[in-house]
Amino acid sequence: MEGFLKTPYGTQDFLPKQAAAKRAIENRLARLFASYGYEEVVTPTMEFLDTLKMSGGTIEQNLFKMFDQKNQTLALHHEMTTPIARLVVSRMKDAELPIKLSYNTSVFRFRQNQPQRQCEFYQAGVELLGISNAFADAEIVALAAQSLEVAGLKEFKICLGQVEYANGLMEQFSLSDEVQANIKAAIESHDIVGLEKIVKGIEGAEVLKFIPRLHGGVEILRRADKLADNKKSYMALQNLSDIYTLLENYGVADKIIFDLGIIRDFDYYTGMVFEAYAPNVGYSLAGGGRYDHMLKDFGMACPATGFALGIERILQARERQGIMEDFSGRDVYIGYHESQMNAAIKKATELRAAGKTVELSLTPQTLEDAARIGLTKNFGEMIYLNEQ
């Protein structure tokens, strides 16, 4: 019997207080996204496996797969960018650009022995399609920063990088495809020792070992500029400088740290990339960047940029920052003498119409019992309709 009371590996229940906090954060994010002009879309929880594999990489081993009655292979979506790309190409191909879409959903990814990582987790995010410039990238980064702020986080930083900087350096030294692949893997996994071993002995290429150390304020851009001698890297640094200037106007530049070791996925991202972190939280709260090639794979060449936030991770970060906020919305508890049942219903209806959250006792009570329940359930107010 005990096995029936457990949740599957990598899943969790949300008790009432947790569920209320999750919903409140999601609602705040939805309002913020809408205020920027992003329209919410909802895609199926499952997609054809071939559709999800369009995102590239070795993702199939992490998917939850199944077969339909026609023996077609389906999978639960592991992220939302690919389903939205499929939606845009199939349903919104003729829409005027830019297309600004948002989402709030659960995603599924099999992960084993990774702390704080669920197999089912919740994401909210946006995708901006049709514009390829620093202005669009800055809007995405600013919106990510403001998302964390409206979620209640007081302390966090956004680490901002650019994949083309490292690409330019590797091309500068005419490295073989194999060496480039090894360097990319070392940078993505933050393997500094491994990176140093790879570039050791390659004439001039030892500057690549400094990429993970290019982390800090705007002075990092100047330092990175001195290490490069190619147009691609210079343009990447100029892109970051342009984005930062715009973020100053958004009022979020104080949240930005440059980190050219933030790569995420070389094969997926094509420009600006970022990750958000909070103190005492050893994993990113949000991440995103520019991915200009994905829609081309679906048959519609279109630049794109976006980000996703982890809802559970935000809730955990709030807890670690000591942010105590009551999301229960328990305004009024109404108790009543048996002679006041009809009056109690009318009173509850009146208060709910005025926007109050009201719990009406389902049985007559004494004043003492009503007061006890109102206190135990943490209602802001208790109303008792006594015998007349």
Phi, psi and chi 1 to 4 in degrees:
 res  aa     phi    psi   chi1   chi2   chi3   chi4
   1 MET       -  -32.9 -177.9   64.7 -175.8      -
   2 GLU   -59.7  -36.8 -177.4 -178.9   -9.7      -
   3 GLY   -61.6  -30.0      -      -      -      -
   4 PHE   -72.0  -15.1  -67.2  103.9      -      -
   5 LEU   -96.4   -0.5  -59.0  179.3      -      -
   6 LYS   -95.1  154.0  -66.1 -179.4  179.3  178.8
   7 THR   -90.1  154.0   62.4      -      -      -
   8 PRO   -59.7  157.0  -23.8   34.5      -      -
   9 TYR   -52.6  133.2  171.3   79.3      -      -
  10 GLY    79.7   13.2      -      -      -      -
  11 THR  -123.2  166.7   64.9      -      -      -
  12 GLN  -151.9  156.4   63.9  177.7  -35.5      -
  13 ASP   -90.8  151.7  -65.0  -45.4      -      -
  14 PHE  -112.7  114.1  -75.2   80.0      -      -
  15 LEU   -71.3  167.1  -64.1  177.8      -      -
  16 PRO   -49.3  -46.7  -32.0   37.5      -      -
  17 LYS   -66.2  -40.2  -74.2 -173.2  177.5 -179.6
  18 GLN   -66.0  -43.1  -63.9  169.8  -51.7      -
  19 ALA   -64.3  -38.7      -      -      -      -
  20 ALA   -65.2  -41.5      -      -      -      -
  21 ALA   -65.7  -43.4      -      -      -      -
  22 LYS   -59.2  -48.0  173.0  179.1  172.6  -68.2
  23 ARG   -64.8  -39.7  179.9   64.9   67.5 -162.0
  24 ALA   -63.5  -43.3      -      -      -      -
  25 ILE   -64.0  -44.0  -62.7  -59.5      -      -
  26 GLU   -61.5  -39.9  -70.1  170.2  -21.2      -
  27 ASN   -66.2  -39.9  -71.3  -18.9      -      -
  28 ARG   -62.1  -43.3  -69.9 -180.0 -175.4 -179.2
  29 LEU   -65.3  -41.3  -67.6  172.3      -      -
  30 ALA   -60.4  -41.8      -      -      -      -
  31 ARG   -65.3  -40.9  -71.6 -167.7  -65.8  -90.5
  32 LEU   -64.8  -46.4  177.7   64.9      -      -
  33 PHE   -58.7  -43.4  -64.1  162.4      -      -
  34 ALA   -63.8  -34.3      -      -      -      -
  35 SER   -66.7  -20.8   75.0      -      -      -
  36 TYR   -92.6   -0.3  -89.4   72.1      -      -
  37 GLY    92.0   13.2      -      -      -      -
  38 TYR   -88.4  129.4  -70.7   81.9      -      -
  39 GLU   -99.8  134.6  -62.3  179.0  -66.7      -
  40 GLU   -75.3  139.8 -175.0  175.1    6.8      -
  41 VAL  -126.4  156.9  -67.7      -      -      -
  42 VAL  -129.6  126.1  178.6      -      -      -
  43 THR  -112.7  163.9   67.9      -      -      -
  44 PRO   -59.9  150.0  -22.5   33.2      -      -
  45 THR   -65.9  -28.8  -57.2      -      -      -
  46 MET  -116.4  149.6   64.6 -173.3   76.1      -
  47 GLU  -133.1  166.2  -62.0  -88.5   -5.8      -
  48 PHE   -65.0  140.3  -72.1  111.9      -      -
  49 LEU   -56.0  -41.6  175.9   61.3      -      -
  50 ASP   -61.3  -32.1  -71.7  -17.5      -      -
  51 THR   -65.8  -47.8  -60.9      -      -      -
  52 LEU   -66.7  -29.5  -63.0 -178.4      -      -
  53 LYS   -71.2  -11.2  -72.1  168.9   65.5  175.9
  54 MET   -63.9  -21.9  -65.0  -71.2  -76.0      -
  55 SER   -72.8  -10.0   62.0      -      -      -
  56 GLY    79.9 -176.2      -      -      -      -
  57 GLY    76.7 -177.2      -      -      -      -
  58 THR  -100.7   61.6   56.6      -      -      -
  59 ILE   -89.0  -17.0   58.2   98.7      -      -
  60 GLU   -60.7  -36.3 -171.5  169.3   -7.6      -
  61 GLN   -67.0  -16.0   62.6 -175.1    0.1      -
  62 ASN  -100.6    2.7  -59.0  117.3      -      -
  63 LEU   -92.1  150.3  -63.7  178.0      -      -
  64 PHE   -92.8  109.2  -72.9   88.8      -      -
  65 LYS  -106.6  156.9  -68.3  176.3  -77.1 -172.7
  66 MET  -156.5  170.3   66.2 -157.6   81.6      -
  67 PHE  -119.8  140.6  -63.3   96.7      -      -
  68 ASP   -89.4 -176.0   66.1   10.8      -      -
  69 GLN   -71.1  -12.8  -68.3  177.7  -33.6      -
  70 LYS   -97.3   10.7  -64.3 -179.4 -180.0  179.0
  71 ASN    65.7   25.8 -151.2   34.0      -      -
  72 GLN   -88.2  140.7  -60.3  175.3  104.3      -
  73 THR   -83.8  123.9  -51.9      -      -      -
  74 LEU  -114.6  166.2  -50.5  175.2      -      -
  75 ALA  -151.4  148.0      -      -      -      -
  76 LEU   -70.4  139.4  -57.0  179.9      -      -
  77 HIS   -67.1  136.6   54.2 -137.2      -      -
  78 HIS   -98.8  -10.9   65.5  -62.1      -      -
  79 GLU  -163.0  176.3   46.8   84.8   34.0      -
  80 MET  -110.1  -12.9  -77.5  -56.9  -64.5      -
  81 THR   -63.5  -43.7  -58.0      -      -      -
  82 THR   -65.6  -47.8  -55.4      -      -      -
  83 PRO   -59.6  -36.5  -27.2   36.7      -      -
  84 ILE   -69.9  -37.3  -72.8  178.6      -      -
  85 ALA   -60.6  -43.0      -      -      -      -
  86 ARG   -62.3  -42.8 -169.5  -96.7  -47.1  149.8
  87 LEU   -62.0  -45.7  178.1  149.2      -      -
  88 VAL   -63.1  -46.1  168.0      -      -      -
  89 VAL   -68.5  -35.7  173.6      -      -      -
  90 SER   -87.3  -29.8   63.3      -      -      -
  91 ARG  -120.4  -18.5  -53.9  -70.5  -59.1  -81.8
  92 MET  -129.3   24.5  -56.9  177.9   69.1      -
  93 LYS   -59.9  -30.5 -164.6  169.2 -175.1  176.8
  94 ASP   -97.7    5.0  -62.7  -35.7      -      -
  95 ALA   -67.4  148.6      -      -      -      -
  96 GLU   -70.9  136.1 -175.8  173.6  -10.4      -
  97 LEU   -85.3  149.6  -59.6  178.1      -      -
  98 PRO   -79.0  155.2   31.4  -36.8      -      -
  99 ILE  -102.8  126.8  -62.2  172.1      -      -
 100 LYS  -121.9  111.6  -56.9  174.0   75.6  172.0
 101 LEU  -124.8  149.3  -57.6  175.6      -      -
 102 SER  -129.5  165.7   69.5      -      -      -
 103 TYR  -153.7  161.7   58.8   87.0      -      -
 104 ASN  -152.5  108.3 -175.0   -8.5      -      -
 105 THR  -158.4  173.1 -171.6      -      -      -
 106 SER   -94.4  147.1   55.4      -      -      -
 107 VAL  -128.9  161.5  -66.9      -      -      -
 108 PHE  -131.7  127.2  -55.6   84.4      -      -
 109 ARG  -151.5  122.8 -161.8  176.1  -56.8  166.0
 110 PHE   -73.0  124.0 -175.7   76.1      -      -
 111 ARG  -135.6  130.4  -66.8  158.9  157.8  171.0
 112 GLN  -116.4  132.8 -164.3  163.5   14.7      -
 113 ASN    57.2   41.1  -60.5  -35.3      -      -
 114 GLN  -121.8  110.8  -69.9 -177.4  -54.3      -
 115 PRO   -58.1  142.7  -22.7   33.0      -      -
 116 GLN    62.8   18.0  -57.4  -61.1  -26.7      -
 117 ARG  -118.9  121.2  -70.7  179.4  177.6 -116.4
 118 GLN   -96.3  157.5  -63.6  -70.1  109.4      -
 119 CYS   -79.3  -30.1  -67.8      -      -      -
 120 GLU  -116.5  123.0  179.3 -173.6   16.6      -
 121 PHE  -142.9  170.5   51.4  103.1      -      -
 122 TYR  -115.7  135.6  -62.3   85.5      -      -
 123 GLN  -130.2  147.9  -75.1 -172.8  -16.7      -
 124 ALA  -129.2  146.2      -      -      -      -
 125 GLY  -174.2 -177.3      -      -      -      -
 126 VAL  -138.3  155.8  -58.5      -      -      -
 127 GLU  -131.2  131.9  -51.6  -67.1  -10.9      -
 128 LEU  -116.7  113.5  171.7   52.3      -      -
 129 LEU  -116.9  138.2  -56.4   97.8      -      -
 130 GLY   109.1   -5.3      -      -      -      -
 131 ILE  -128.9  132.5  -60.9  -67.2      -      -
 132 SER  -125.4   82.5  179.2      -      -      -
 133 ASN  -155.6  172.3   59.9   21.5      -      -
 134 ALA   -65.5  -28.5      -      -      -      -
 135 PHE   -63.7  -43.1 -156.7   93.0      -      -
 136 ALA   -66.0  -43.6      -      -      -      -
 137 ASP   -61.5  -41.3  -72.9  -26.1      -      -
 138 ALA   -64.1  -38.7      -      -      -      -
 139 GLU   -61.7  -41.1  176.1  170.9  -63.9      -
 140 ILE   -64.5  -45.7  -71.3  -63.6      -      -
 141 VAL   -66.2  -43.4  177.2      -      -      -
 142 ALA   -62.7  -40.7      -      -      -      -
 143 LEU   -66.4  -36.9 -178.0   51.1      -      -
 144 ALA   -63.4  -44.0      -      -      -      -
 145 ALA   -62.9  -44.3      -      -      -      -
 146 GLN   -70.1  -26.9  -69.4  173.9   13.1      -
 147 SER   -63.9  -43.7  -64.9      -      -      -
 148 LEU   -66.4  -34.2  -64.9  173.2      -      -
 149 GLU   -68.0  -46.5  -71.5  175.7  -13.5      -
 150 VAL   -69.4  -21.9  -58.4      -      -      -
 151 ALA   -75.5   -5.5      -      -      -      -
 152 GLY   100.5   -1.4      -      -      -      -
 153 LEU   -73.6  133.5  -68.9 -178.9      -      -
 154 LYS   -97.1  -32.6  -61.0  173.7 -177.8  176.7
 155 GLU  -123.2  120.5  -61.3  179.0   56.2      -
 156 PHE  -166.4  161.1   64.6   88.0      -      -
 157 LYS  -134.5  148.1  -69.3  -67.9 -177.1 -178.1
 158 ILE  -109.5  119.1  -69.0 -179.4      -      -
 159 CYS   -89.8  118.8  -62.4      -      -      -
 160 LEU  -111.7  126.1 -176.0   61.8      -      -
 161 GLY  -132.6 -174.7      -      -      -      -
 162 GLN  -151.2  113.6 -126.8  -76.9    2.9      -
 163 VAL   -65.1  -25.4  -60.9      -      -      -
 164 GLU   -72.7  -17.4  -69.8  -68.2   80.0      -
 165 TYR   -64.4  -51.1  177.3   77.2      -      -
 166 ALA   -67.2  -38.5      -      -      -      -
 167 ASN   -58.6  -42.1  -77.0  -29.1      -      -
 168 GLY   -63.1  -41.2      -      -      -      -
 169 LEU   -63.8  -41.7  -76.6 -179.4      -      -
 170 MET   -66.3  -38.3  -73.7 -174.4  -74.2      -
 171 GLU   -68.7  -32.8  -68.4  175.7    9.9      -
 172 GLN   -58.8  -35.3  177.5  179.3  -38.9      -
 173 PHE  -100.9   11.9  -61.7  110.0      -      -
 174 SER    50.0   47.8  -57.7      -      -      -
 175 LEU   -76.3  149.1  -56.6  178.0      -      -
 176 SER   -67.4  161.5   67.9      -      -      -
 177 ASP   -60.0  -37.6  -69.3  -17.6      -      -
 178 GLU   -65.5  -44.7 -179.3 -178.5   -2.1      -
 179 VAL   -66.1  -40.5  171.5      -      -      -
 180 GLN   -61.5  -41.7  -73.0 -167.0   45.9      -
 181 ALA   -63.2  -40.2      -      -      -      -
 182 ASN   -67.2  -40.2  -68.9  -24.2      -      -
 183 ILE   -64.6  -44.6  -70.5  172.7      -      -
 184 LYS   -60.0  -43.4  -69.9  175.5 -179.4  179.4
 185 ALA   -63.2  -40.1      -      -      -      -
 186 ALA   -66.5  -40.7      -      -      -      -
 187 ILE   -67.5  -43.8  -66.0  175.1      -      -
 188 GLU   -61.7  -35.7  -75.2 -175.9   46.3      -
 189 SER   -93.0    4.6   61.1      -      -      -
 190 HIS    57.4   36.1  -54.4  -73.4      -      -
 191 ASP   -90.1   84.4 -175.7    0.4      -      -
 192 ILE   -65.5  -43.0  -63.8  176.1      -      -
 193 VAL   -62.1  -45.1  174.4      -      -      -
 194 GLY   -63.0  -39.5      -      -      -      -
 195 LEU   -62.5  -43.2  178.4   60.0      -      -
 196 GLU   -62.7  -37.5  -69.3 -179.0   -9.0      -
 197 LYS   -67.1  -37.9  -71.4 -179.5  179.2  178.8
 198 ILE   -65.5  -44.2  -65.4  167.9      -      -
 199 VAL   -87.6  -11.0  -58.9      -      -      -
 200 LYS   -61.4  129.1 -172.9  175.8 -178.2  179.6
 201 GLY    89.5  -10.3      -      -      -      -
 202 ILE   -88.2  114.9  -58.1  176.1      -      -
 203 GLU   -54.6  121.7 -174.6  178.5   -6.5      -
 204 GLY    81.5  -26.0      -      -      -      -
 205 ALA   -74.9   -6.2      -      -      -      -
 206 GLU   -63.6  -16.0  -73.0 -161.4   -0.6      -
 207 VAL   -62.6  -22.1  -61.3      -      -      -
 208 LEU   -63.4  -25.8  -71.9  163.6      -      -
 209 LYS   -68.9  -14.4   70.9 -177.7 -178.2 -177.4
 210 PHE   -85.5  -10.5  -65.2  109.9      -      -
 211 ILE   -55.5  -49.2  -69.9  177.5      -      -
 212 PRO   -64.3  -15.0  -22.3   34.9      -      -
 213 ARG   -93.7   -2.8  -62.3 -175.3  175.8   94.8
 214 LEU   -83.4   78.6  -65.3  172.8      -      -
 215 HIS  -139.2  121.2  175.9   95.0      -      -
 216 GLY   157.6 -152.2      -      -      -      -
 217 GLY   -81.2 -163.7      -      -      -      -
 218 VAL   -61.2  -21.3  -69.8      -      -      -
 219 GLU   -63.3  -21.7   72.6  -79.4   -4.0      -
 220 ILE   -63.5  -34.2  -71.6  -61.6      -      -
 221 LEU   -64.1  -39.3  -60.3 -175.8      -      -
 222 ARG   -67.6  -40.6  -66.1 -172.2  -70.0  -90.1
 223 ARG   -64.9  -42.4 -177.9  180.0  166.8 -166.3
 224 ALA   -64.9  -35.2      -      -      -      -
 225 ASP   -61.2  -37.0 -176.4   79.1      -      -
 226 LYS   -71.3  -22.7  -67.1  177.8 -178.8  178.6
 227 LEU   -83.2  -19.4  -64.5  176.0      -      -
 228 ALA  -101.6  155.0      -      -      -      -
 229 ASP  -147.2   53.1 -172.8   21.0      -      -
 230 ASN  -154.9  153.0   67.6   86.8      -      -
 231 LYS   -65.1  -39.1 -176.4  177.0  179.8 -179.2
 232 LYS   -61.7  -45.1 -178.2  173.1  -73.8 -172.1
 233 SER   -67.1  -40.0  -65.5      -      -      -
 234 TYR   -61.4  -43.7  -69.1  150.7      -      -
 235 MET   -65.7  -34.8  -69.9 -178.4   66.1      -
 236 ALA   -63.8  -42.9      -      -      -      -
 237 LEU   -67.2  -37.5  -65.0  174.4      -      -
 238 GLN   -65.2  -38.2 -176.0   60.1   54.6      -
 239 ASN   -59.7  -44.4  173.9 -114.9      -      -
 240 LEU   -65.0  -39.1  -70.7  178.0      -      -
 241 SER   -63.9  -42.3  179.0      -      -      -
 242 ASP   -64.5  -42.5  -67.7  -17.5      -      -
 243 ILE   -62.0  -43.6  -68.4  171.5      -      -
 244 TYR   -62.8  -41.4 -175.2   77.0      -      -
 245 THR   -59.2  -42.4  -61.9      -      -      -
 246 LEU   -67.5  -36.9  -66.5  165.0      -      -
 247 LEU   -67.0  -27.6  -67.6  175.8      -      -
 248 GLU   -62.4  -38.7  -71.4 -179.8  -50.2      -
 249 ASN   -70.7  -29.2  -68.8  -58.3      -      -
 250 TYR   -74.9  -14.5  -84.7  106.2      -      -
 251 GLY    80.6   20.9      -      -      -      -
 252 VAL  -120.6    9.1  -61.9      -      -      -
 253 ALA   -61.1  -27.4      -      -      -      -
 254 ASP   -68.3  -12.3   62.1  -45.2      -      -
 255 LYS   -93.2   -1.7  -61.6  -65.3 -173.3 -178.8
 256 ILE   -98.3  132.8  -57.2  -59.1      -      -
 257 ILE  -125.4  129.8  -65.9  176.5      -      -
 258 PHE   -79.0  136.9  -68.9  101.7      -      -
 259 ASP  -148.9   96.7 -170.6  -16.4      -      -
 260 LEU   -77.0   -1.7  -66.9  170.4      -      -
 261 GLY   -86.7   -7.6      -      -      -      -
 262 ILE   -78.1  107.9  -65.0  -73.1      -      -
 263 ILE  -113.9  -36.2  -60.3  -61.7      -      -
 264 ARG    61.6  -94.4  -66.0 -179.7   67.7   79.0
 265 ASP  -138.0  109.7 -175.0  -22.5      -      -
 266 PHE   -57.4  -38.9  -91.7  104.9      -      -
 267 ASP   -77.2  -15.0  -63.5  -34.8      -      -
 268 TYR  -104.0  -50.0 -178.1   83.8      -      -
 269 TYR   -86.0  148.3  -70.3  100.6      -      -
 270 THR  -124.0    0.5   60.1      -      -      -
 271 GLY  -162.7 -124.0      -      -      -      -
 272 MET   -60.2  137.4  173.0  -84.1  -65.6      -
 273 VAL  -136.8  154.4  -70.9      -      -      -
 274 PHE  -154.9  158.5   68.5   91.0      -      -
 275 GLU  -140.2  145.6  -66.8  177.7  -10.4      -
 276 ALA  -109.6  136.3      -      -      -      -
 277 TYR  -132.9  153.0  -68.7   90.0      -      -
 278 ALA  -125.6  152.5      -      -      -      -
 279 PRO   -57.7  142.5  -22.3   32.8      -      -
 280 ASN    64.9   17.7  -57.6  -44.5      -      -
 281 VAL  -123.8  115.4  179.7      -      -      -
 282 GLY   -87.8   24.0      -      -      -      -
 283 TYR  -148.9  158.5   40.0   83.3      -      -
 284 SER   -72.2  146.1   64.9      -      -      -
 285 LEU   -91.9  -25.8  -54.0  179.4      -      -
 286 ALA  -155.5  159.6      -      -      -      -
 287 GLY  -164.0  155.8      -      -      -      -
 288 GLY   178.4 -164.3      -      -      -      -
 289 GLY   157.1 -168.9      -      -      -      -
 290 ARG   -93.5  132.8  176.5  159.6  -69.3  -78.4
 291 TYR  -137.4   85.1   56.7   98.4      -      -
 292 ASP   -82.9   -5.9  -74.3  -15.8      -      -
 293 HIS  -103.3  -16.3  -62.5  -31.5      -      -
 294 MET   -61.0  -48.3  172.4  173.4  -82.8      -
 295 LEU   -66.1  -25.8  -89.9   77.2      -      -
 296 LYS   -62.3  -37.0 -177.1  178.9  179.6 -178.7
 297 ASP   -65.2  -24.7  -65.4  -25.5      -      -
 298 PHE   -89.7   -1.3  -79.2   88.2      -      -
 299 GLY    99.1   14.2      -      -      -      -
 300 MET  -139.8   96.5  175.8 -177.4  168.8      -
 301 ALA   -64.8  117.5      -      -      -      -
 302 CYS  -160.6  125.7 -179.7      -      -      -
 303 PRO   -67.3  154.3   26.0  -34.1      -      -
 304 ALA  -156.4  152.9      -      -      -      -
 305 THR  -151.2  156.7 -175.5      -      -      -
 306 GLY   179.4 -175.8      -      -      -      -
 307 PHE  -156.9  164.1   72.4   86.5      -      -
 308 ALA  -134.1  144.6      -      -      -      -
 309 LEU  -114.1  142.6  -55.5  106.0      -      -
 310 GLY   -89.7  114.8      -      -      -      -
 311 ILE   -65.4  -47.2  -59.1  -60.7      -      -
 312 GLU   -60.9  -38.6  -68.0  102.3  -37.5      -
 313 ARG   -65.5  -37.6  -66.1 -176.9  175.0 -166.8
 314 ILE   -64.5  -42.9  -71.7  174.3      -      -
 315 LEU   -62.4  -40.2  -67.1  171.8      -      -
 316 GLN   -66.6  -39.4  -70.0  160.8    2.9      -
 317 ALA   -65.7  -39.8      -      -      -      -
 318 ARG   -58.7  -44.5  -75.8  171.2   50.9   92.0
 319 GLU   -62.3  -42.6 -176.6  177.3  -16.7      -
 320 ARG   -70.8  -22.9  -66.1 -174.3 -175.5 -174.3
 321 GLN   -89.6    4.9  -69.4 -174.2   13.5      -
 322 GLY    70.1   28.2      -      -      -      -
 323 ILE   -85.9  103.9  -59.7  170.0      -      -
 324 MET  -101.6  115.7  -54.1  -57.9  -67.6      -
 325 GLU  -141.0  129.7 -164.2  171.1   -7.5      -
 326 ASP   -87.5  110.7 -175.9    7.9      -      -
 327 PHE   -99.2    3.9  -67.7  108.0      -      -
 328 SER   -66.2  -27.9   62.9      -      -      -
 329 GLY    65.2   31.0      -      -      -      -
 330 ARG   -88.4   93.8  -68.8  175.3  175.0  -93.3
 331 ASP   -84.6  -55.2  -64.4  -34.0      -      -
 332 VAL  -135.8  136.3 -178.7      -      -      -
 333 TYR  -113.2  131.8 -179.2   79.9      -      -
 334 ILE  -115.7  120.6  -62.2  179.3      -      -
 335 GLY  -112.1  164.9      -      -      -      -
 336 TYR  -161.3  154.2   51.8   89.6      -      -
 337 HIS   -76.3  152.6 -177.4  -89.4      -      -
 338 GLU   -57.0  -23.3   62.1 -178.3    6.4      -
 339 SER   -80.1   -5.9   64.8      -      -      -
 340 GLN  -115.2   21.3  -62.9  -63.3  -48.7      -
 341 MET   -59.2  -47.5  -73.8 -170.1  -68.9      -
 342 ASN   -65.5  -41.3  -67.9  -27.3      -      -
 343 ALA   -64.5  -35.9      -      -      -      -
 344 ALA   -66.0  -41.3      -      -      -      -
 345 ILE   -61.2  -45.0  -67.4  172.0      -      -
 346 LYS   -62.7  -40.2  -68.8  179.5 -179.7  178.7
 347 LYS   -65.5  -43.7 -174.9   63.5  175.5  178.6
 348 ALA   -63.1  -41.8      -      -      -      -
 349 THR   -62.5  -41.5  -57.8      -      -      -
 350 GLU   -62.6  -46.0  174.8 -173.2  -42.5      -
 351 LEU   -68.5  -38.6  -69.4  172.7      -      -
 352 ARG   -65.1  -37.4  -72.7  168.0 -177.1  153.5
 353 ALA   -64.6  -25.2      -      -      -      -
 354 ALA   -87.3    3.7      -      -      -      -
 355 GLY    96.1    7.2      -      -      -      -
 356 LYS   -85.7  150.2  -63.5  -71.7 -173.8  179.7
 357 THR   -92.1  120.2  -60.2      -      -      -
 358 VAL  -128.5  128.9 -179.0      -      -      -
 359 GLU  -107.8  122.6 -179.7  173.9  -27.1      -
 360 LEU  -101.7  126.6  174.7   62.5      -      -
 361 SER   -56.1  139.7  174.9      -      -      -
 362 LEU   -88.9   -3.2  -60.2  177.9      -      -
 363 THR  -142.0  153.8   58.6      -      -      -
 364 PRO   -59.6  150.8  -22.8   34.2      -      -
 365 GLN  -140.3  164.1  -65.6  173.5  -50.3      -
 366 THR   -82.7  163.6   65.0      -      -      -
 367 LEU   -59.2  -40.4  173.4   59.9      -      -
 368 GLU   -64.1  -43.2  -69.2   74.4   15.2      -
 369 ASP   -65.8  -41.6  -76.2  -18.2      -      -
 370 ALA   -62.4  -43.0      -      -      -      -
 371 ALA   -64.2  -40.3      -      -      -      -
 372 ARG   -63.9  -45.9  177.1  179.4   54.9   79.4
 373 ILE   -66.7  -42.4  -68.1  176.0      -      -
 374 GLY   -58.9  -38.4      -      -      -      -
 375 LEU   -73.7  -44.4 -178.0   63.0      -      -
 376 THR   -62.0  -40.0  -58.1      -      -      -
 377 LYS   -89.2    5.6  -68.7 -169.8  173.6 -176.6
 378 ASN    61.4   45.1 -161.2   31.9      -      -
 379 PHE   -79.3  148.2  -79.4   91.1      -      -
 380 GLY   -71.7  -27.9      -      -      -      -
 381 GLU  -147.1  145.4 -179.6 -177.0    0.6      -
 382 MET  -121.4  128.8 -168.5  -80.7  -70.8      -
 383 ILE  -114.9  130.6  -64.4  175.5      -      -
 384 TYR  -123.4  126.1 -174.0   76.6      -      -
 385 LEU   -98.1  107.9  -58.6 -176.5      -      -
 386 ASN   -88.0  166.7 -147.0  -26.0      -      -
 387 GLU   -62.5  137.9  180.0 -178.8   14.0      -
 388 GLN  -107.2      -  -68.2 -176.5  -12.6      -
